[in-house]
Amino acid sequence: MGMLERMSTVIKSKVNKLLNRFEDPRETLDYSYEMQVESLHKVKRGVADVTTSKKRLELQKAKLEQNIQKLTEQAKEALRIGREDLAKLALERKKQLDLELESLNQQIGELRKSRISSPRSRSAYPCR
């Protein structure tokens, strides 16, 4: 096996030397630059997606909070008119919405953490 490995190394070095003759450093640099620009676009798209998701979750949160407030008022009104059964139903539904609200708050917190851990300054990606 030692002989095969040595032959393989020699062949690889010869091929590498041959390829280096044809390689243009400017083309390599341009290609690297294009890959970096593409990566930057993907990061920007990712940040935009996270921001959109956060806004959507915050809208859902506001709607849930309104529904919770409405159910609280309905429960109070049901108790006022002596309908404990309706008050109980409203409070059970409110409890479900409270759990959903807690879940949304966790998701929003995770999105905030992911946004904080992502690069913020554009100076990290200078333009050409």
Kinemage of the C-alpha trace (Angstrom):
@kinemage 1
@onewidth
@group {chain A} dominant
@subgroup {mainchain}
@vectorlist {calphas} color= white
{ca met a 1} P 0.000 0.000 0.000
{ca gly a 2} L 2.888 2.360 0.653
{ca met a 3} L 3.809 2.413 -3.022
{ca leu a 4} L 0.216 3.171 -4.097
{ca glu a 5} L -0.040 6.026 -1.612
{ca arg a 6} L 3.216 7.550 -2.854
{ca met a 7} L 2.089 7.272 -6.468
{ca ser a 8} L -1.242 8.838 -5.555
{ca thr a 9} L 0.519 11.741 -3.822
{ca val a 10} L 2.821 12.303 -6.798
{ca ile a 11} L -0.090 12.259 -9.255
{ca lys a 12} L -2.104 14.632 -7.080
{ca ser a 13} L 0.791 17.058 -6.820
{ca lys a 14} L 1.360 16.976 -10.604
{ca val a 15} L -2.331 17.586 -11.312
{ca asn a 16} L -2.382 20.392 -8.749
{ca lys a 17} L 0.676 22.000 -10.334
{ca leu a 18} L -0.930 21.751 -13.759
{ca leu a 19} L -4.160 23.298 -12.517
{ca asn a 20} L -2.279 26.138 -10.821
{ca arg a 21} L -0.855 27.157 -14.184
{ca phe a 22} L -4.343 27.646 -15.613
{ca glu a 23} L -5.834 29.273 -12.563
{ca asp a 24} L -6.319 33.028 -12.736
{ca pro a 25} L -6.188 34.624 -9.242
{ca arg a 26} L -8.582 37.380 -10.347
{ca glu a 27} L -11.186 34.848 -11.400
{ca thr a 28} L -10.773 32.999 -8.132
{ca leu a 29} L -11.161 36.243 -6.200
{ca asp a 30} L -14.226 37.241 -8.248
{ca tyr a 31} L -15.778 33.852 -7.624
{ca ser a 32} L -15.119 34.128 -3.895
{ca tyr a 33} L -16.634 37.614 -3.895
{ca glu a 34} L -19.755 36.356 -5.676
{ca met a 35} L -20.135 33.588 -3.095
{ca gln a 36} L -19.834 36.128 -0.271
{ca val a 37} L -22.442 38.390 -1.872
{ca glu a 38} L -24.765 35.420 -2.274
{ca ser a 39} L -24.248 34.520 1.388
{ca leu a 40} L -25.002 38.100 2.379
{ca his a 41} L -28.259 38.027 0.424
{ca lys a 42} L -29.249 34.793 2.164
{ca val a 43} L -28.537 36.334 5.561
{ca lys a 44} L -30.571 39.430 4.705
{ca arg a 45} L -33.443 37.235 3.526
{ca gly a 46} L -33.228 35.251 6.755
{ca val a 47} L -33.339 38.412 8.857
{ca ala a 48} L -36.341 39.643 6.887
{ca asp a 49} L -38.091 36.298 7.417
{ca val a 50} L -37.422 36.439 11.155
{ca thr a 51} L -38.712 40.010 11.346
{ca thr a 52} L -41.851 39.082 9.419
{ca ser a 53} L -42.464 36.083 11.647
{ca lys a 54} L -42.005 38.213 14.752
{ca lys a 55} L -44.508 40.801 13.512
{ca arg a 56} L -47.016 38.076 12.642
{ca leu a 57} L -46.661 36.545 16.111
{ca glu a 58} L -47.042 39.940 17.768
{ca leu a 59} L -50.270 40.527 15.828
{ca gln a 60} L -51.548 37.122 16.939
{ca lys a 61} L -50.564 38.001 20.501
{ca ala a 62} L -52.524 41.264 20.390
{ca lys a 63} L -55.580 39.448 19.043
{ca leu a 64} L -55.321 36.808 21.762
{ca glu a 65} L -55.018 39.491 24.435
{ca gln a 66} L -58.169 41.154 23.109
{ca asn a 67} L -60.026 37.833 23.157
{ca ile a 68} L -58.832 37.146 26.707
{ca gln a 69} L -60.071 40.550 27.827
{ca lys a 70} L -63.406 39.949 26.080
{ca leu a 71} L -63.800 36.555 27.759
{ca thr a 72} L -62.992 38.079 31.149
{ca glu a 73} L -65.694 40.688 30.630
{ca gln a 74} L -68.138 38.013 29.465
{ca ala a 75} L -67.440 35.931 32.584
{ca lys a 76} L -68.036 38.954 34.825
{ca glu a 77} L -71.257 39.770 33.004
{ca ala a 78} L -72.445 36.153 33.245
{ca leu a 79} L -71.823 36.177 36.993
{ca arg a 80} L -73.618 39.501 37.302
{ca ile a 81} L -76.766 38.066 35.728
{ca gly a 82} L -76.443 34.809 37.691
{ca arg a 83} L -75.316 32.490 34.887
{ca glu a 84} L -72.448 30.627 36.514
{ca asp a 85} L -72.463 28.014 33.748
{ca leu a 86} L -71.698 30.660 31.121
{ca ala a 87} L -69.062 32.239 33.358
{ca lys a 88} L -67.409 28.845 33.777
{ca leu a 89} L -67.335 28.282 30.001
{ca ala a 90} L -65.854 31.726 29.412
{ca leu a 91} L -63.163 31.144 32.040
{ca glu a 92} L -62.295 27.736 30.588
{ca arg a 93} L -61.892 29.277 27.141
{ca lys a 94} L -59.846 32.092 28.697
{ca lys a 95} L -57.554 29.501 30.287
{ca gln a 96} L -56.953 27.905 26.869
{ca leu a 97} L -56.163 31.298 25.356
{ca asp a 98} L -53.785 32.047 28.239
{ca leu a 99} L -51.850 28.882 27.357
{ca glu a 100} L -51.740 29.915 23.699
{ca leu a 101} L -50.541 33.370 24.742
{ca glu a 102} L -47.765 31.843 26.835
{ca ser a 103} L -46.664 29.763 23.842
{ca leu a 104} L -46.664 32.844 21.590
{ca asn a 105} L -44.589 34.758 24.131
{ca gln a 106} L -42.023 31.946 24.128
{ca gln a 107} L -41.871 31.952 20.328
{ca ile a 108} L -41.438 35.726 20.238
{ca gly a 109} L -38.666 35.451 22.821
{ca glu a 110} L -36.882 32.827 20.714
{ca leu a 111} L -37.122 35.042 17.640
{ca arg a 112} L -35.682 37.969 19.597
{ca lys a 113} L -32.774 35.793 20.729
{ca ser a 114} L -32.100 34.624 17.177
{ca arg a 115} L -32.201 38.215 15.946
{ca ile a 116} L -29.765 39.343 18.644
{ca ser a 117} L -27.325 36.555 17.816
{ca ser a 118} L -27.319 37.423 14.098
{ca pro a 119} L -24.868 39.997 12.718
{ca arg a 120} L -26.259 43.500 13.008
{ca ser a 121} L -23.824 45.825 11.331
{ca arg a 122} L -23.412 46.154 7.623
{ca ser a 123} L -19.754 47.006 8.103
{ca ala a 124} L -19.130 43.288 8.554
{ca tyr a 125} L -19.920 42.913 4.838
{ca pro a 126} L -18.187 45.706 2.939
{ca cys a 127} L -19.258 46.382 -0.601
{ca arg a 128} L -16.893 46.040 -3.506
